[in-house]
Amino acid sequence: MKISNIISILSGLLLMAGLTACDGEKDLIIIDGNLPIKTSSLYMIGDATTNGWSLDGATPLEAVEEDPLVFSWEGPLNSGDLKLCLKASSFDEPFIRPMTAGSPIGKAGIAEAPFKMNAGDPDDKWKVTDPGIYNLRFDLRNWTMSASFVREQDAPVIEPIEVETLYIVGDAIATGWDIDNPTELEKKSAYVYVYEGTLDKGEFKVVPTTGSWSVPFIRPAANGVNVNKDGVATDTFIYTAGPDNKWLVTESGVYRLTFDLEHWTIAAEYLGEYTPASKLYMIGEATDGGWSWDNATVIEASADNDEIFVWEGELGRGSLKAAREKDFSAPFYRPISADCEISENGAASDAMVFTTDPDDQWKVVAAGKYRLTFDTANMKFKAEYLDGTTTLPSLYMIGDATAGGWSIDNATTITTETENMYVWEGVLKQGDFKASFYKDFDAEFYRPANAGCTVSKSGVSSNAMVLSTSPDDKWTVTDAGKYRLTFNINDMTFDATFVDEAEIIAPLYMIGDATPGGWSLDDASEFTPTKDVEGEYVWTGRLTKGEFKACSEKDFSAAFYRPSSPDCEVSASGVAANDMVYTTGPDDKWKVVTEGNYRLTLNIKSMTIDVKYQ
């Protein structure tokens, strides 16, 4: 056989071997890009939306018929920010965000722009630049979004706002942003309220209730509407949870503000000059407000010397520093060296500097009542220990293992009379929890030192505890029951003792525009379980014309108790149909057609509802 033929045969065999090898590898598929985001729900929050930053009031998007992973929504957007989440339960969850912070949503629209999804930082959001009615479309299969401007918003329907009280909050007011103790306005008539007093340069808005930011506020239609000697730039207002618009005082003085809740108008009358005292803002975990600028401790200059600032009050253990403006990038008054101790003996050093860095802070090592003096002219600091008896701060526990769930407003409060030792006894459900001194999701939390730490009948799997903002580790309760929990803040240890079996009676809540709390899950009306009747819950109170439904979890993505058909009427005659279902959709609700006092009885075992008009 010729050499050339042998070479040809060998070449053919090698080619066939190569083809065979390729055929054996045909199942190897390399996926380039992100996998589809599989979810049955999608929610939008932000001050550009109707319900602002409230997770309980998050705006749901709906999946389109042709593709369950493509969600759309059409409705009003205000100027402001927005982002999206798969489950409206916690700010610790991953959010859908733009690729670049502040990516605009406006009249020009967006066509299939890519997005990203991450938890924590960077907390990028879309920015709505032109208020209006929009159509939004999120393709979770291909990680793209589109936005189109439909038309201008409708003019708001002005109906009289019927409230009994009205409060003003903001850094333009002496009481600041303290929503628990705001300044009350004087009621002149059924719909007219007046504030007369000093206004500093700063912002303000008005609210009919105390204790919660997740409610509608009286605010300007655009952010930053000026209030000065000439009055208010625009005399109308809106009543909404978002966007978070505020009036801006550009000239300090004594003013009379008049709010007409019948016609939705505001008048501002300048009454005279007022020179506000110089102020320092003190922050740190040793202070009541922690590291929050909104809750910073305000220290006004002495009447006879605007360079001397004296404050008297209680300090806990921890760090503190002070600034002239509410800005973390601004210079701070601080000690000349790190961790300068404040104790019963005063401050370890009286020397003080005013600088941006290094970030040195005073360190309170003995909690108690103090008098602090900041001499900003001579750069001297003095701490005088006045009393060792102090009201120790409360610890707040949140999580789906607790009664209040992930609602920061309904956190479980743990008090103590022993410094650095917090003991709580009560019922825990299966689920997660963590704890903090502040009702603020951005604050540091006490959490297990490692992920996957369990709490069960055997106790806690690891006693080590840390105080941090991340990673977002939590204790996980695997056995529901009654527990005694001990947080040792000094030794940074956590202990859990199983006390007893406990009957976990699921709560039942009611929301809707027919109920006193409206659609806010934080303000949901709670039913009372009937002691001797399994599955029965009773609520008595006033219902207005509107709709309602009920739930066991404060989560809009969870199942709800609802009628088996839409618009099931509730009236003086009772309820049109007694049967009910427990489902996520369709979003059917009971419809109250007669306003009045009612007794509602829901039985989640027999799946029935009984209505009595009283």
C-alpha positions as CSV (number, residue, x, y, z in Angstrom):
1,M,0.0,0.0,0.0
2,K,1.3,3.4,-0.9
3,I,2.4,5.7,1.9
4,S,0.0,8.4,0.6
5,N,-3.0,6.0,1.0
6,I,-1.9,5.1,4.6
7,I,-1.7,8.8,5.5
8,S,-5.2,9.4,4.0
9,I,-6.6,6.5,6.1
10,L,-5.0,7.7,9.3
11,S,-6.3,11.3,8.7
12,G,-9.8,10.0,8.2
13,L,-9.7,8.0,11.4
14,L,-8.5,11.0,13.3
15,L,-11.3,13.2,11.9
16,M,-13.9,10.6,12.9
17,A,-12.5,10.4,16.4
18,G,-12.7,14.1,16.7
19,L,-16.3,14.2,15.5
20,T,-17.2,11.4,17.9
21,A,-15.6,13.4,20.8
22,C,-17.5,16.5,19.9
23,D,-20.7,14.5,19.7
24,G,-20.2,13.1,23.2
25,E,-19.9,16.7,24.5
26,K,-23.1,18.1,22.9
27,D,-24.9,18.2,26.2
28,L,-22.5,20.7,27.7
29,I,-24.3,24.1,27.5
30,I,-22.8,27.3,28.8
31,I,-25.3,29.9,29.8
32,D,-24.1,33.5,29.3
33,G,-25.9,36.2,31.4
34,N,-28.4,36.2,34.3
35,L,-30.8,33.4,34.9
36,P,-34.5,34.4,34.9
37,I,-35.9,35.7,38.2
38,K,-38.7,33.3,39.1
39,T,-41.4,34.9,41.2
40,S,-45.1,35.2,41.3
41,S,-45.1,38.7,42.8
42,L,-43.4,42.1,42.3
43,Y,-43.8,45.3,44.3
44,M,-42.7,48.9,43.9
45,I,-41.9,51.3,46.7
46,G,-40.5,54.8,46.9
47,D,-41.5,58.4,47.4
48,A,-42.4,58.5,43.7
49,T,-45.3,56.1,44.4
50,T,-48.6,56.7,46.0
51,N,-47.8,55.0,49.3
52,G,-44.2,56.2,49.6
53,W,-41.6,54.0,51.3
54,S,-44.1,51.9,53.3
55,L,-43.5,48.2,52.6
56,D,-47.0,47.6,53.9
57,G,-48.4,49.9,51.2
58,A,-46.1,48.7,48.4
59,T,-47.6,48.9,44.9
60,P,-48.1,45.5,43.3
61,L,-47.3,44.9,39.6
62,E,-49.2,42.2,37.7
63,A,-47.8,39.4,35.5
64,V,-48.9,39.7,31.9
65,E,-50.9,36.9,30.3
66,E,-48.3,36.0,27.7
67,D,-45.4,35.5,30.1
68,P,-45.6,35.0,33.9
69,L,-42.1,36.5,34.3
70,V,-43.1,39.9,32.7
71,F,-44.8,42.3,35.1
72,S,-46.6,45.5,34.1
73,W,-48.2,48.4,35.9
74,E,-49.9,51.6,34.9
75,G,-50.7,54.5,37.2
76,P,-49.5,57.8,38.7
77,L,-45.9,58.5,39.6
78,N,-44.7,61.6,41.4
79,S,-41.3,63.2,41.4
80,G,-39.1,61.1,43.5
81,D,-37.3,57.7,43.7
82,L,-38.4,54.1,43.4
83,K,-37.1,50.6,43.4
84,L,-38.8,47.1,43.3
85,C,-38.8,43.9,45.4
86,L,-40.1,40.4,45.1
87,K,-41.5,40.3,48.6
88,A,-42.7,43.4,50.5
89,S,-41.5,42.2,53.9
90,S,-38.1,43.7,54.8
91,F,-35.7,46.3,53.6
92,D,-33.0,43.7,54.0
93,E,-34.4,41.8,51.0
94,P,-32.8,42.1,47.5
95,F,-34.2,45.0,45.4
96,I,-34.4,45.5,41.6
97,R,-32.5,48.7,40.8
98,P,-31.2,50.6,37.8
99,M,-27.6,50.0,36.6
100,T,-26.8,53.6,37.5
101,A,-28.1,55.5,40.6
102,G,-30.6,58.2,39.7
103,S,-31.4,56.8,36.2
104,P,-34.3,59.1,35.1
105,I,-37.9,58.0,34.4
106,G,-39.5,60.9,32.4
107,K,-41.5,61.8,29.4
108,A,-38.8,60.6,27.1
109,G,-39.4,57.1,28.3
110,I,-37.1,54.0,28.6
111,A,-37.0,51.1,26.2
112,E,-35.7,47.7,27.5
113,A,-33.0,49.1,29.7
114,P,-31.0,46.5,31.8
115,F,-31.4,46.5,35.5
116,K,-29.6,44.8,38.4
117,M,-30.7,43.2,41.7
118,N,-28.9,43.4,45.0
119,A,-29.5,43.7,48.7
120,G,-27.9,46.5,50.8
121,D,-25.5,48.9,49.2
122,P,-25.3,50.5,46.8
123,D,-28.9,51.5,47.3
124,D,-29.5,52.7,43.7
125,K,-32.9,53.8,42.6
126,W,-34.7,55.2,39.6
127,K,-35.6,58.9,39.8
128,V,-38.9,60.1,38.3
129,T,-38.3,63.5,36.8
130,D,-41.7,64.3,35.3
131,P,-44.8,63.5,37.4
132,G,-47.5,61.8,35.4
133,I,-49.3,58.6,34.5
134,Y,-46.8,55.9,33.4
135,N,-46.8,52.4,32.0
136,L,-44.0,50.3,33.5
137,R,-42.9,46.9,32.3
138,F,-40.3,44.7,34.0
139,D,-39.0,41.6,32.1
140,L,-37.6,39.3,34.8
141,R,-36.7,36.7,32.2
142,N,-34.3,39.0,30.4
143,W,-33.5,41.5,33.2
144,T,-34.8,44.6,31.3
145,M,-37.3,47.3,32.1
146,S,-39.3,49.8,30.0
147,A,-41.2,53.0,31.0
148,S,-43.5,55.1,28.9
149,F,-45.2,58.3,29.7
150,V,-49.0,58.0,29.1
151,R,-50.4,61.4,30.1
152,E,-50.4,64.1,32.8
153,Q,-51.9,63.3,36.2
154,D,-55.5,64.0,37.0
155,A,-56.1,66.9,39.3
156,P,-56.6,65.6,42.9
157,V,-60.1,65.2,44.2
158,I,-60.5,67.7,47.1
159,E,-62.7,66.3,49.8
160,P,-62.6,67.8,53.4
161,I,-60.0,66.1,55.6
162,E,-61.8,65.2,58.8
163,V,-59.4,64.9,61.7
164,E,-59.4,65.8,65.4
165,T,-55.7,66.9,65.7
166,L,-52.9,68.2,63.5
167,Y,-49.2,68.2,64.2
168,I,-46.2,69.9,62.6
169,V,-42.8,68.1,62.3
170,G,-39.5,69.2,60.8
171,D,-36.1,70.7,61.5
172,A,-37.7,74.2,61.1
173,I,-39.7,73.5,64.3
174,A,-38.3,73.5,67.8
175,T,-39.5,69.9,68.4
176,G,-37.7,68.7,65.2
177,W,-38.5,65.4,63.5
178,D,-39.7,63.7,66.7
179,I,-42.9,62.0,65.4
180,D,-43.7,60.8,68.9
181,N,-43.8,64.3,70.4
182,P,-44.5,66.8,67.6
183,T,-45.9,70.3,68.0
184,E,-49.7,70.4,68.0
185,L,-51.6,73.1,66.0
186,E,-54.5,75.0,67.4
187,K,-57.9,74.0,66.1
188,K,-59.9,77.1,65.2
189,S,-62.9,75.4,63.5
190,A,-63.8,72.0,62.1
191,Y,-61.3,72.3,59.2
192,V,-59.0,75.2,60.1
193,Y,-55.8,74.7,62.1
194,V,-53.2,77.3,63.0
195,Y,-49.5,77.2,64.1
196,E,-48.1,80.5,65.5
197,G,-44.5,80.5,66.6
198,T,-40.9,80.5,65.5
199,L,-39.6,78.8,62.3
200,D,-35.9,78.2,61.7
201,K,-34.5,77.8,58.3
202,G,-35.4,74.2,57.4
203,E,-38.2,71.9,56.3
204,F,-41.6,70.9,57.7
205,K,-44.7,68.9,56.9
206,V,-48.0,68.3,58.8
207,V,-49.7,65.1,60.0
208,P,-52.9,64.3,61.9
209,T,-51.5,61.5,64.1
210,T,-48.3,60.8,66.1
211,G,-46.0,57.8,66.3
212,S,-45.8,56.7,62.6
213,W,-44.3,57.8,59.4
214,S,-46.3,55.3,57.4
215,V,-49.4,57.5,57.2
216,P,-50.6,60.3,54.8
217,F,-49.1,63.8,55.5
218,I,-50.2,67.2,54.5
219,R,-47.4,68.5,52.2
220,P,-46.8,70.6,49.1
221,A,-47.4,69.2,45.7
222,A,-43.7,69.8,44.8
223,N,-40.7,69.5,47.1
224,G,-39.1,72.6,48.6
225,V,-42.0,75.1,48.2
226,N,-40.6,78.2,49.9
227,V,-42.0,79.9,53.0
228,N,-40.5,83.3,53.8
229,K,-41.4,87.0,54.6
230,D,-43.5,87.1,51.4
231,G,-45.6,84.1,52.6
232,V,-45.8,80.7,50.9
233,A,-44.9,80.4,47.2
234,T,-47.9,78.1,46.5
235,D,-51.0,78.2,48.6
236,T,-52.3,74.6,47.9
237,F,-51.3,71.3,49.4
238,I,-51.8,67.6,48.9
239,Y,-52.6,64.9,51.4
240,T,-50.7,61.7,50.6
241,A,-48.1,59.3,51.9
242,G,-45.7,60.1,49.1
243,P,-43.7,61.6,47.6
244,D,-42.0,63.0,50.7
245,N,-42.4,66.7,49.8
246,K,-41.9,69.3,52.4
247,W,-42.1,73.1,52.7
248,L,-38.8,74.9,53.0
249,V,-38.4,77.9,55.3
250,T,-35.8,80.2,53.7
251,E,-36.0,83.0,56.3
252,S,-36.2,82.5,60.0
253,G,-38.8,84.4,61.9
254,V,-42.1,84.3,63.8
255,Y,-44.9,83.0,61.6
256,R,-48.6,82.2,61.6
257,L,-49.4,79.2,59.4
258,T,-53.0,78.5,58.6
259,F,-54.2,75.2,57.2
260,D,-57.6,74.9,55.6
261,L,-58.5,71.2,55.5
262,E,-61.7,71.8,53.6
263,H,-60.2,73.5,50.6
264,W,-56.7,72.1,50.9
265,T,-54.9,75.5,51.2
266,I,-52.1,76.9,53.4
267,A,-51.4,80.6,54.3
268,A,-48.1,81.8,55.8
269,E,-47.9,85.2,57.5
270,Y,-44.6,86.6,58.7
271,L,-45.1,88.3,62.1
272,G,-41.6,89.4,63.0
273,E,-37.9,88.8,63.2
274,Y,-36.4,85.9,65.1
275,T,-32.8,85.0,65.3
276,P,-32.4,81.3,66.1
277,A,-29.7,80.3,68.6
278,S,-26.6,78.6,67.3
279,K,-27.0,74.8,67.6
280,L,-24.9,71.7,67.9
281,Y,-26.2,68.3,66.9
282,M,-24.9,65.4,69.0
283,I,-25.1,61.8,67.8
284,G,-23.7,58.4,68.8
285,E,-24.9,55.2,70.4
286,A,-24.4,56.9,73.8
287,T,-27.3,59.3,73.0
288,D,-31.0,58.6,72.8
289,G,-31.1,59.2,69.0
290,G,-28.2,56.9,68.2
291,W,-26.5,57.8,64.8
292,S,-29.7,59.1,63.3
293,W,-29.6,62.8,62.2
294,D,-33.4,63.0,62.5
295,N,-33.1,62.0,66.2
296,A,-29.9,63.9,66.9
297,T,-29.7,65.6,70.3
298,V,-30.0,69.4,69.8
299,I,-27.8,71.6,72.0
300,E,-28.5,75.4,71.8
301,A,-25.9,78.0,72.5
302,S,-26.1,79.8,75.9
303,A,-28.1,83.0,75.9
304,D,-25.1,85.2,76.8
305,N,-22.5,83.4,74.7
306,D,-23.1,81.8,71.4
307,E,-19.8,79.9,71.5
308,I,-20.8,78.0,74.7
309,F,-23.1,75.0,74.4
310,V,-24.4,73.2,77.5
311,W,-26.5,70.1,77.6
312,E,-27.8,68.1,80.5
313,G,-29.3,64.6,80.3
314,E,-28.8,60.9,80.3
315,L,-26.1,59.1,78.4
316,G,-25.7,55.4,77.9
317,R,-22.5,53.5,77.3
318,G,-21.0,54.2,73.8
319,S,-19.5,56.8,71.6
320,L,-20.6,60.4,70.8
321,K,-19.5,63.5,68.8
322,A,-21.1,66.8,67.8
323,A,-21.5,68.9,64.6
324,R,-22.9,72.3,63.5
325,E,-24.8,70.7,60.6
326,K,-26.6,67.5,60.0
327,D,-24.0,66.1,57.5
328,F,-21.7,63.1,58.1
329,S,-19.2,64.7,55.7
330,A,-19.1,67.9,57.7
331,P,-16.5,68.7,60.5
332,F,-17.3,67.4,64.0
333,Y,-16.3,68.5,67.4
334,R,-14.3,65.5,68.8
335,P,-11.6,64.7,71.3
336,I,-7.9,65.0,70.2
337,S,-7.4,61.2,70.5
338,A,-9.6,58.2,69.9
339,D,-11.9,56.8,72.6
340,C,-11.4,59.6,75.1
341,E,-13.3,58.2,78.1
342,I,-16.3,59.9,79.9
343,S,-17.0,58.5,83.3
344,E,-17.8,59.4,86.9
345,N,-14.5,61.3,87.0
346,G,-15.5,63.4,83.9
347,A,-13.6,63.5,80.6
348,A,-10.1,62.0,80.4
349,S,-9.0,65.1,78.5
350,D,-10.6,68.5,78.1
351,A,-8.9,69.2,74.7
352,M,-11.3,69.3,71.7
353,V,-10.8,69.7,67.9
354,F,-13.1,70.6,65.0
355,T,-12.2,68.4,62.1
356,T,-13.6,65.8,59.6
357,D,-11.0,63.2,60.4
358,P,-9.7,61.1,62.0
359,D,-13.1,60.0,63.2
360,D,-12.2,60.1,66.9
361,Q,-15.1,60.1,69.4
362,W,-15.7,60.4,73.1
363,K,-16.5,57.1,74.8
364,V,-19.0,56.9,77.7
365,V,-17.9,54.1,79.9
366,A,-20.3,54.8,82.8
367,A,-24.0,55.4,82.0
368,G,-25.7,58.1,83.9
369,K,-26.9,61.7,84.0
370,Y,-24.3,64.2,82.8
371,R,-23.8,67.9,82.1
372,L,-21.7,68.4,78.9
373,T,-20.1,71.8,78.0
374,F,-18.7,72.5,74.5
375,D,-16.6,75.7,74.6
376,T,-16.1,76.2,70.8
377,A,-14.2,79.4,71.2
378,N,-11.4,77.9,73.4
379,M,-11.9,74.3,72.0
380,K,-12.5,72.9,75.5
381,F,-14.8,70.1,76.5
382,K,-16.2,69.3,80.0
383,A,-18.2,66.4,81.3
384,E,-19.7,66.5,84.7
385,Y,-21.2,63.3,86.2
386,L,-24.5,64.2,88.0
387,D,-26.3,61.0,88.8
388,G,-25.8,57.3,88.3
389,T,-29.5,56.4,88.2
390,T,-30.5,56.4,84.5
391,T,-33.3,55.1,82.4
392,L,-31.7,52.3,80.5
393,P,-32.7,52.2,76.8
394,S,-35.1,49.6,75.5
395,L,-34.0,46.8,73.1
396,Y,-36.3,46.1,70.2
397,M,-36.7,42.7,68.6
398,I,-38.2,42.1,65.2
399,G,-38.6,39.1,62.9
400,D,-41.3,36.7,61.7
401,A,-40.6,34.7,64.8
402,T,-42.0,37.5,66.9
403,A,-45.6,38.8,67.4
404,G,-44.9,42.0,65.5
405,G,-43.2,40.4,62.5
406,W,-40.9,42.6,60.5
407,S,-42.8,45.7,61.3
408,I,-40.3,48.1,63.1
409,D,-43.3,50.0,64.5
410,N,-44.6,46.8,66.1
411,A,-41.3,45.6,67.4
412,T,-41.2,43.6,70.6
413,T,-39.9,45.9,73.4
414,I,-37.4,44.5,75.9
415,T,-36.7,46.7,79.0
416,T,-34.2,46.2,81.7
417,E,-33.2,47.4,85.2
418,T,-29.7,45.9,84.9
419,E,-27.2,47.6,82.6
420,N,-26.1,45.5,79.6
421,M,-28.4,42.6,80.5
422,Y,-31.8,42.3,78.7
423,V,-34.1,39.4,79.5
424,W,-37.4,38.6,77.7
425,E,-39.9,35.8,78.2
426,G,-42.6,35.1,75.7
427,V,-43.8,33.1,72.8
428,L,-41.7,32.7,69.6
429,K,-43.0,31.2,66.4
430,Q,-40.9,29.4,63.8
431,G,-38.9,32.0,61.9
432,D,-36.1,34.5,62.3
433,F,-35.4,37.4,64.6
434,K,-32.7,40.0,65.5
435,A,-32.6,43.0,67.9
436,S,-31.5,46.7,68.0
437,F,-31.6,49.7,70.3
438,Y,-33.2,51.7,67.5
439,K,-36.3,51.4,65.4
440,D,-34.3,51.9,62.2
441,F,-33.5,49.2,59.6
442,D,-30.3,51.0,58.8
443,A,-29.1,50.8,62.5
444,E,-26.7,48.2,63.9
445,F,-28.4,45.0,65.0
446,Y,-27.5,42.4,67.6
447,R,-27.3,39.1,65.7
448,P,-25.6,35.7,65.9
449,A,-21.9,35.7,65.1
450,N,-22.4,33.2,62.3
451,A,-25.2,32.4,59.9
452,G,-27.5,29.5,60.6
453,C,-27.6,29.9,64.3
454,T,-30.7,28.1,65.6
455,V,-33.0,28.5,68.7
456,S,-34.8,25.3,69.7
457,K,-35.9,23.3,72.7
458,S,-32.2,22.5,73.2
459,G,-31.3,26.2,73.5
460,V,-29.2,28.2,71.1
461,S,-26.7,26.5,68.9
462,S,-24.0,29.2,69.6
463,N,-23.9,31.8,72.3
464,A,-21.6,34.2,70.4
465,M,-23.3,37.5,69.4
466,V,-22.2,40.6,67.4
467,L,-23.5,44.1,66.8
468,S,-23.3,45.0,63.1
469,T,-25.2,46.2,60.1
470,S,-24.1,43.3,57.9
471,P,-24.1,40.4,57.0
472,D,-27.8,40.2,57.8
473,D,-27.5,37.1,60.0
474,K,-30.4,36.2,62.3
475,W,-31.4,33.7,64.9
476,T,-33.7,31.0,63.5
477,V,-36.4,29.5,65.7
478,T,-37.0,25.9,64.7
479,D,-39.3,24.9,67.6
480,A,-42.1,27.2,68.4
481,G,-42.9,27.8,72.1
482,K,-42.4,29.9,75.1
483,Y,-38.7,31.0,75.6
484,R,-36.6,33.0,78.0
485,L,-34.0,35.1,75.9
486,T,-31.0,36.8,77.5
487,F,-29.0,39.4,75.6
488,N,-25.7,40.1,77.5
489,I,-24.5,43.4,75.8
490,N,-21.3,43.5,77.9
491,D,-20.1,40.0,77.2
492,M,-21.7,39.9,73.7
493,T,-23.4,36.6,74.4
494,F,-27.0,35.4,73.8
495,D,-28.8,32.6,75.6
496,A,-32.2,31.0,74.9
497,T,-34.0,28.7,77.3
498,F,-37.1,26.7,76.2
499,V,-39.7,27.3,79.0
500,D,-42.8,25.5,77.8
501,E,-44.9,24.4,74.9
502,A,-47.3,27.2,73.9
503,E,-50.4,27.3,71.8
504,I,-49.6,29.6,68.9
505,I,-52.8,31.4,68.0
506,A,-52.3,33.1,64.7
507,P,-53.3,36.8,64.8
508,L,-56.0,38.0,62.4
509,Y,-55.9,41.5,60.9
510,M,-58.3,43.5,58.7
511,I,-57.3,46.2,56.2
512,G,-59.2,48.3,53.7
513,D,-60.6,51.7,53.1
514,A,-63.7,50.7,55.1
515,T,-61.6,50.1,58.2
516,P,-60.1,52.7,60.7
517,G,-56.5,52.0,59.6
518,G,-57.2,52.0,55.8
519,W,-54.8,49.9,53.6
520,S,-51.9,50.3,56.0
521,L,-50.8,46.9,57.4
522,D,-49.0,48.8,60.3
523,D,-52.4,50.3,61.3
524,A,-54.5,47.1,60.6
525,S,-57.5,46.4,62.8
526,E,-56.8,43.3,64.9
527,F,-59.5,40.7,65.7
528,T,-59.8,39.1,69.1
529,P,-59.7,35.2,69.3
530,T,-62.7,33.6,70.9
531,K,-61.3,31.7,73.9
532,D,-63.5,28.5,73.7
533,V,-64.3,28.4,70.0
534,E,-61.5,27.0,67.7
535,G,-60.7,29.2,64.8
536,E,-63.1,32.0,65.7
537,Y,-62.2,35.7,65.8
538,V,-64.3,38.7,66.6
539,W,-64.0,42.4,65.9
540,T,-66.4,45.2,66.9
541,G,-66.1,48.8,65.6
542,R,-67.1,51.3,63.0
543,L,-66.9,50.6,59.2
544,T,-67.3,53.3,56.6
545,K,-68.3,52.7,53.0
546,G,-65.5,50.9,51.2
547,E,-63.8,47.5,51.0
548,F,-61.9,45.2,53.4
549,K,-60.2,41.8,53.6
550,A,-58.4,39.9,56.4
551,C,-55.0,38.2,56.9
552,S,-52.9,36.4,59.4
553,E,-49.6,37.8,58.1
554,K,-48.8,41.5,57.6
555,D,-47.6,40.9,54.0
556,F,-49.4,41.9,50.9
557,S,-47.9,38.9,49.0
558,A,-49.4,36.5,51.5
559,A,-52.9,34.8,51.3
560,F,-55.9,36.8,52.5
561,Y,-59.3,35.8,53.8
562,R,-61.9,37.1,51.4
563,P,-65.3,36.4,49.9
564,S,-65.7,33.7,47.3
565,S,-67.0,36.2,44.8
566,P,-66.2,39.9,44.2
567,D,-67.9,42.8,46.0
568,C,-69.8,40.7,48.5
569,E,-71.9,43.3,50.2
570,V,-71.9,44.1,53.9
571,S,-74.9,46.2,55.1
572,A,-77.4,46.6,57.9
573,S,-78.9,43.3,56.8
574,G,-75.7,41.4,57.4
575,V,-73.4,39.9,54.7
576,A,-74.7,38.7,51.3
577,A,-72.8,35.4,51.5
578,N,-71.4,33.7,54.6
579,D,-68.7,31.6,53.0
580,M,-65.1,32.8,52.5
581,V,-61.8,31.6,50.9
582,Y,-58.1,31.9,51.9
583,T,-56.2,32.7,48.8
584,T,-53.7,35.2,47.2
585,G,-56.0,35.9,44.2
586,P,-58.2,37.0,42.7
587,D,-58.2,40.1,44.9
588,D,-61.9,39.9,46.0
589,K,-63.0,41.9,49.0
590,W,-66.1,42.5,51.1
591,K,-67.9,45.8,50.2
592,V,-69.5,47.8,52.9
593,V,-72.5,49.7,51.5
594,T,-73.9,50.9,54.8
595,E,-71.7,52.9,57.2
596,G,-72.1,52.1,60.9
597,N,-71.0,50.0,63.8
598,Y,-70.6,46.3,63.2
599,R,-69.6,43.1,64.9
600,L,-67.7,40.8,62.5
601,T,-67.1,37.1,63.4
602,L,-64.7,35.2,61.2
603,N,-64.1,31.5,61.7
604,I,-61.0,30.3,59.8
605,K,-61.8,26.6,60.6
606,S,-65.3,26.6,59.1
607,M,-64.3,29.3,56.6
608,T,-67.4,31.5,57.4
609,I,-68.1,35.1,58.2
610,D,-71.0,36.5,60.2
611,V,-71.9,40.2,60.2
612,K,-74.2,41.9,62.7
613,Y,-75.1,45.6,62.4
614,Q,-75.3,47.3,65.8
